[in-house]
Amino acid sequence: MPIVVEAVYEGGVFKPLKKVNLKDGQKVKIKIELDVSKYYGVFGKASAKELKELEEEVQM
């Protein structure tokens, strides 16, 4: 069952913003999804989906 954990990347390490119920050494897969909320309003009335699409184009 997937768990969504917000984290900050600092010094080469992902640091969760809240406590995560995992054992030390437990392996996980991480899907990185950047926060596009900082762009809300910048491009007019663009939807969250449109902002994510723009962000993906920029990262390519």
Steps between C-alpha positions, in 0.01 A plus 500: 500500500657834395570771755550863400772675700597863451873548531776755451822411317803635690864397486428203275234357735119500486368619838133425573300793636301266729581177686500194273419156642785300343774282645864609472652358184163430338517556123237713326439632149474876466299679229608863482224749429595867527264743675343725234293704747758781484389563140127540574386837365823570309359370172150639543232238555706195404384179663722283719512245216619766254767616744629144547514454121699823463736395777559160337584671170755725672669204672554312171 
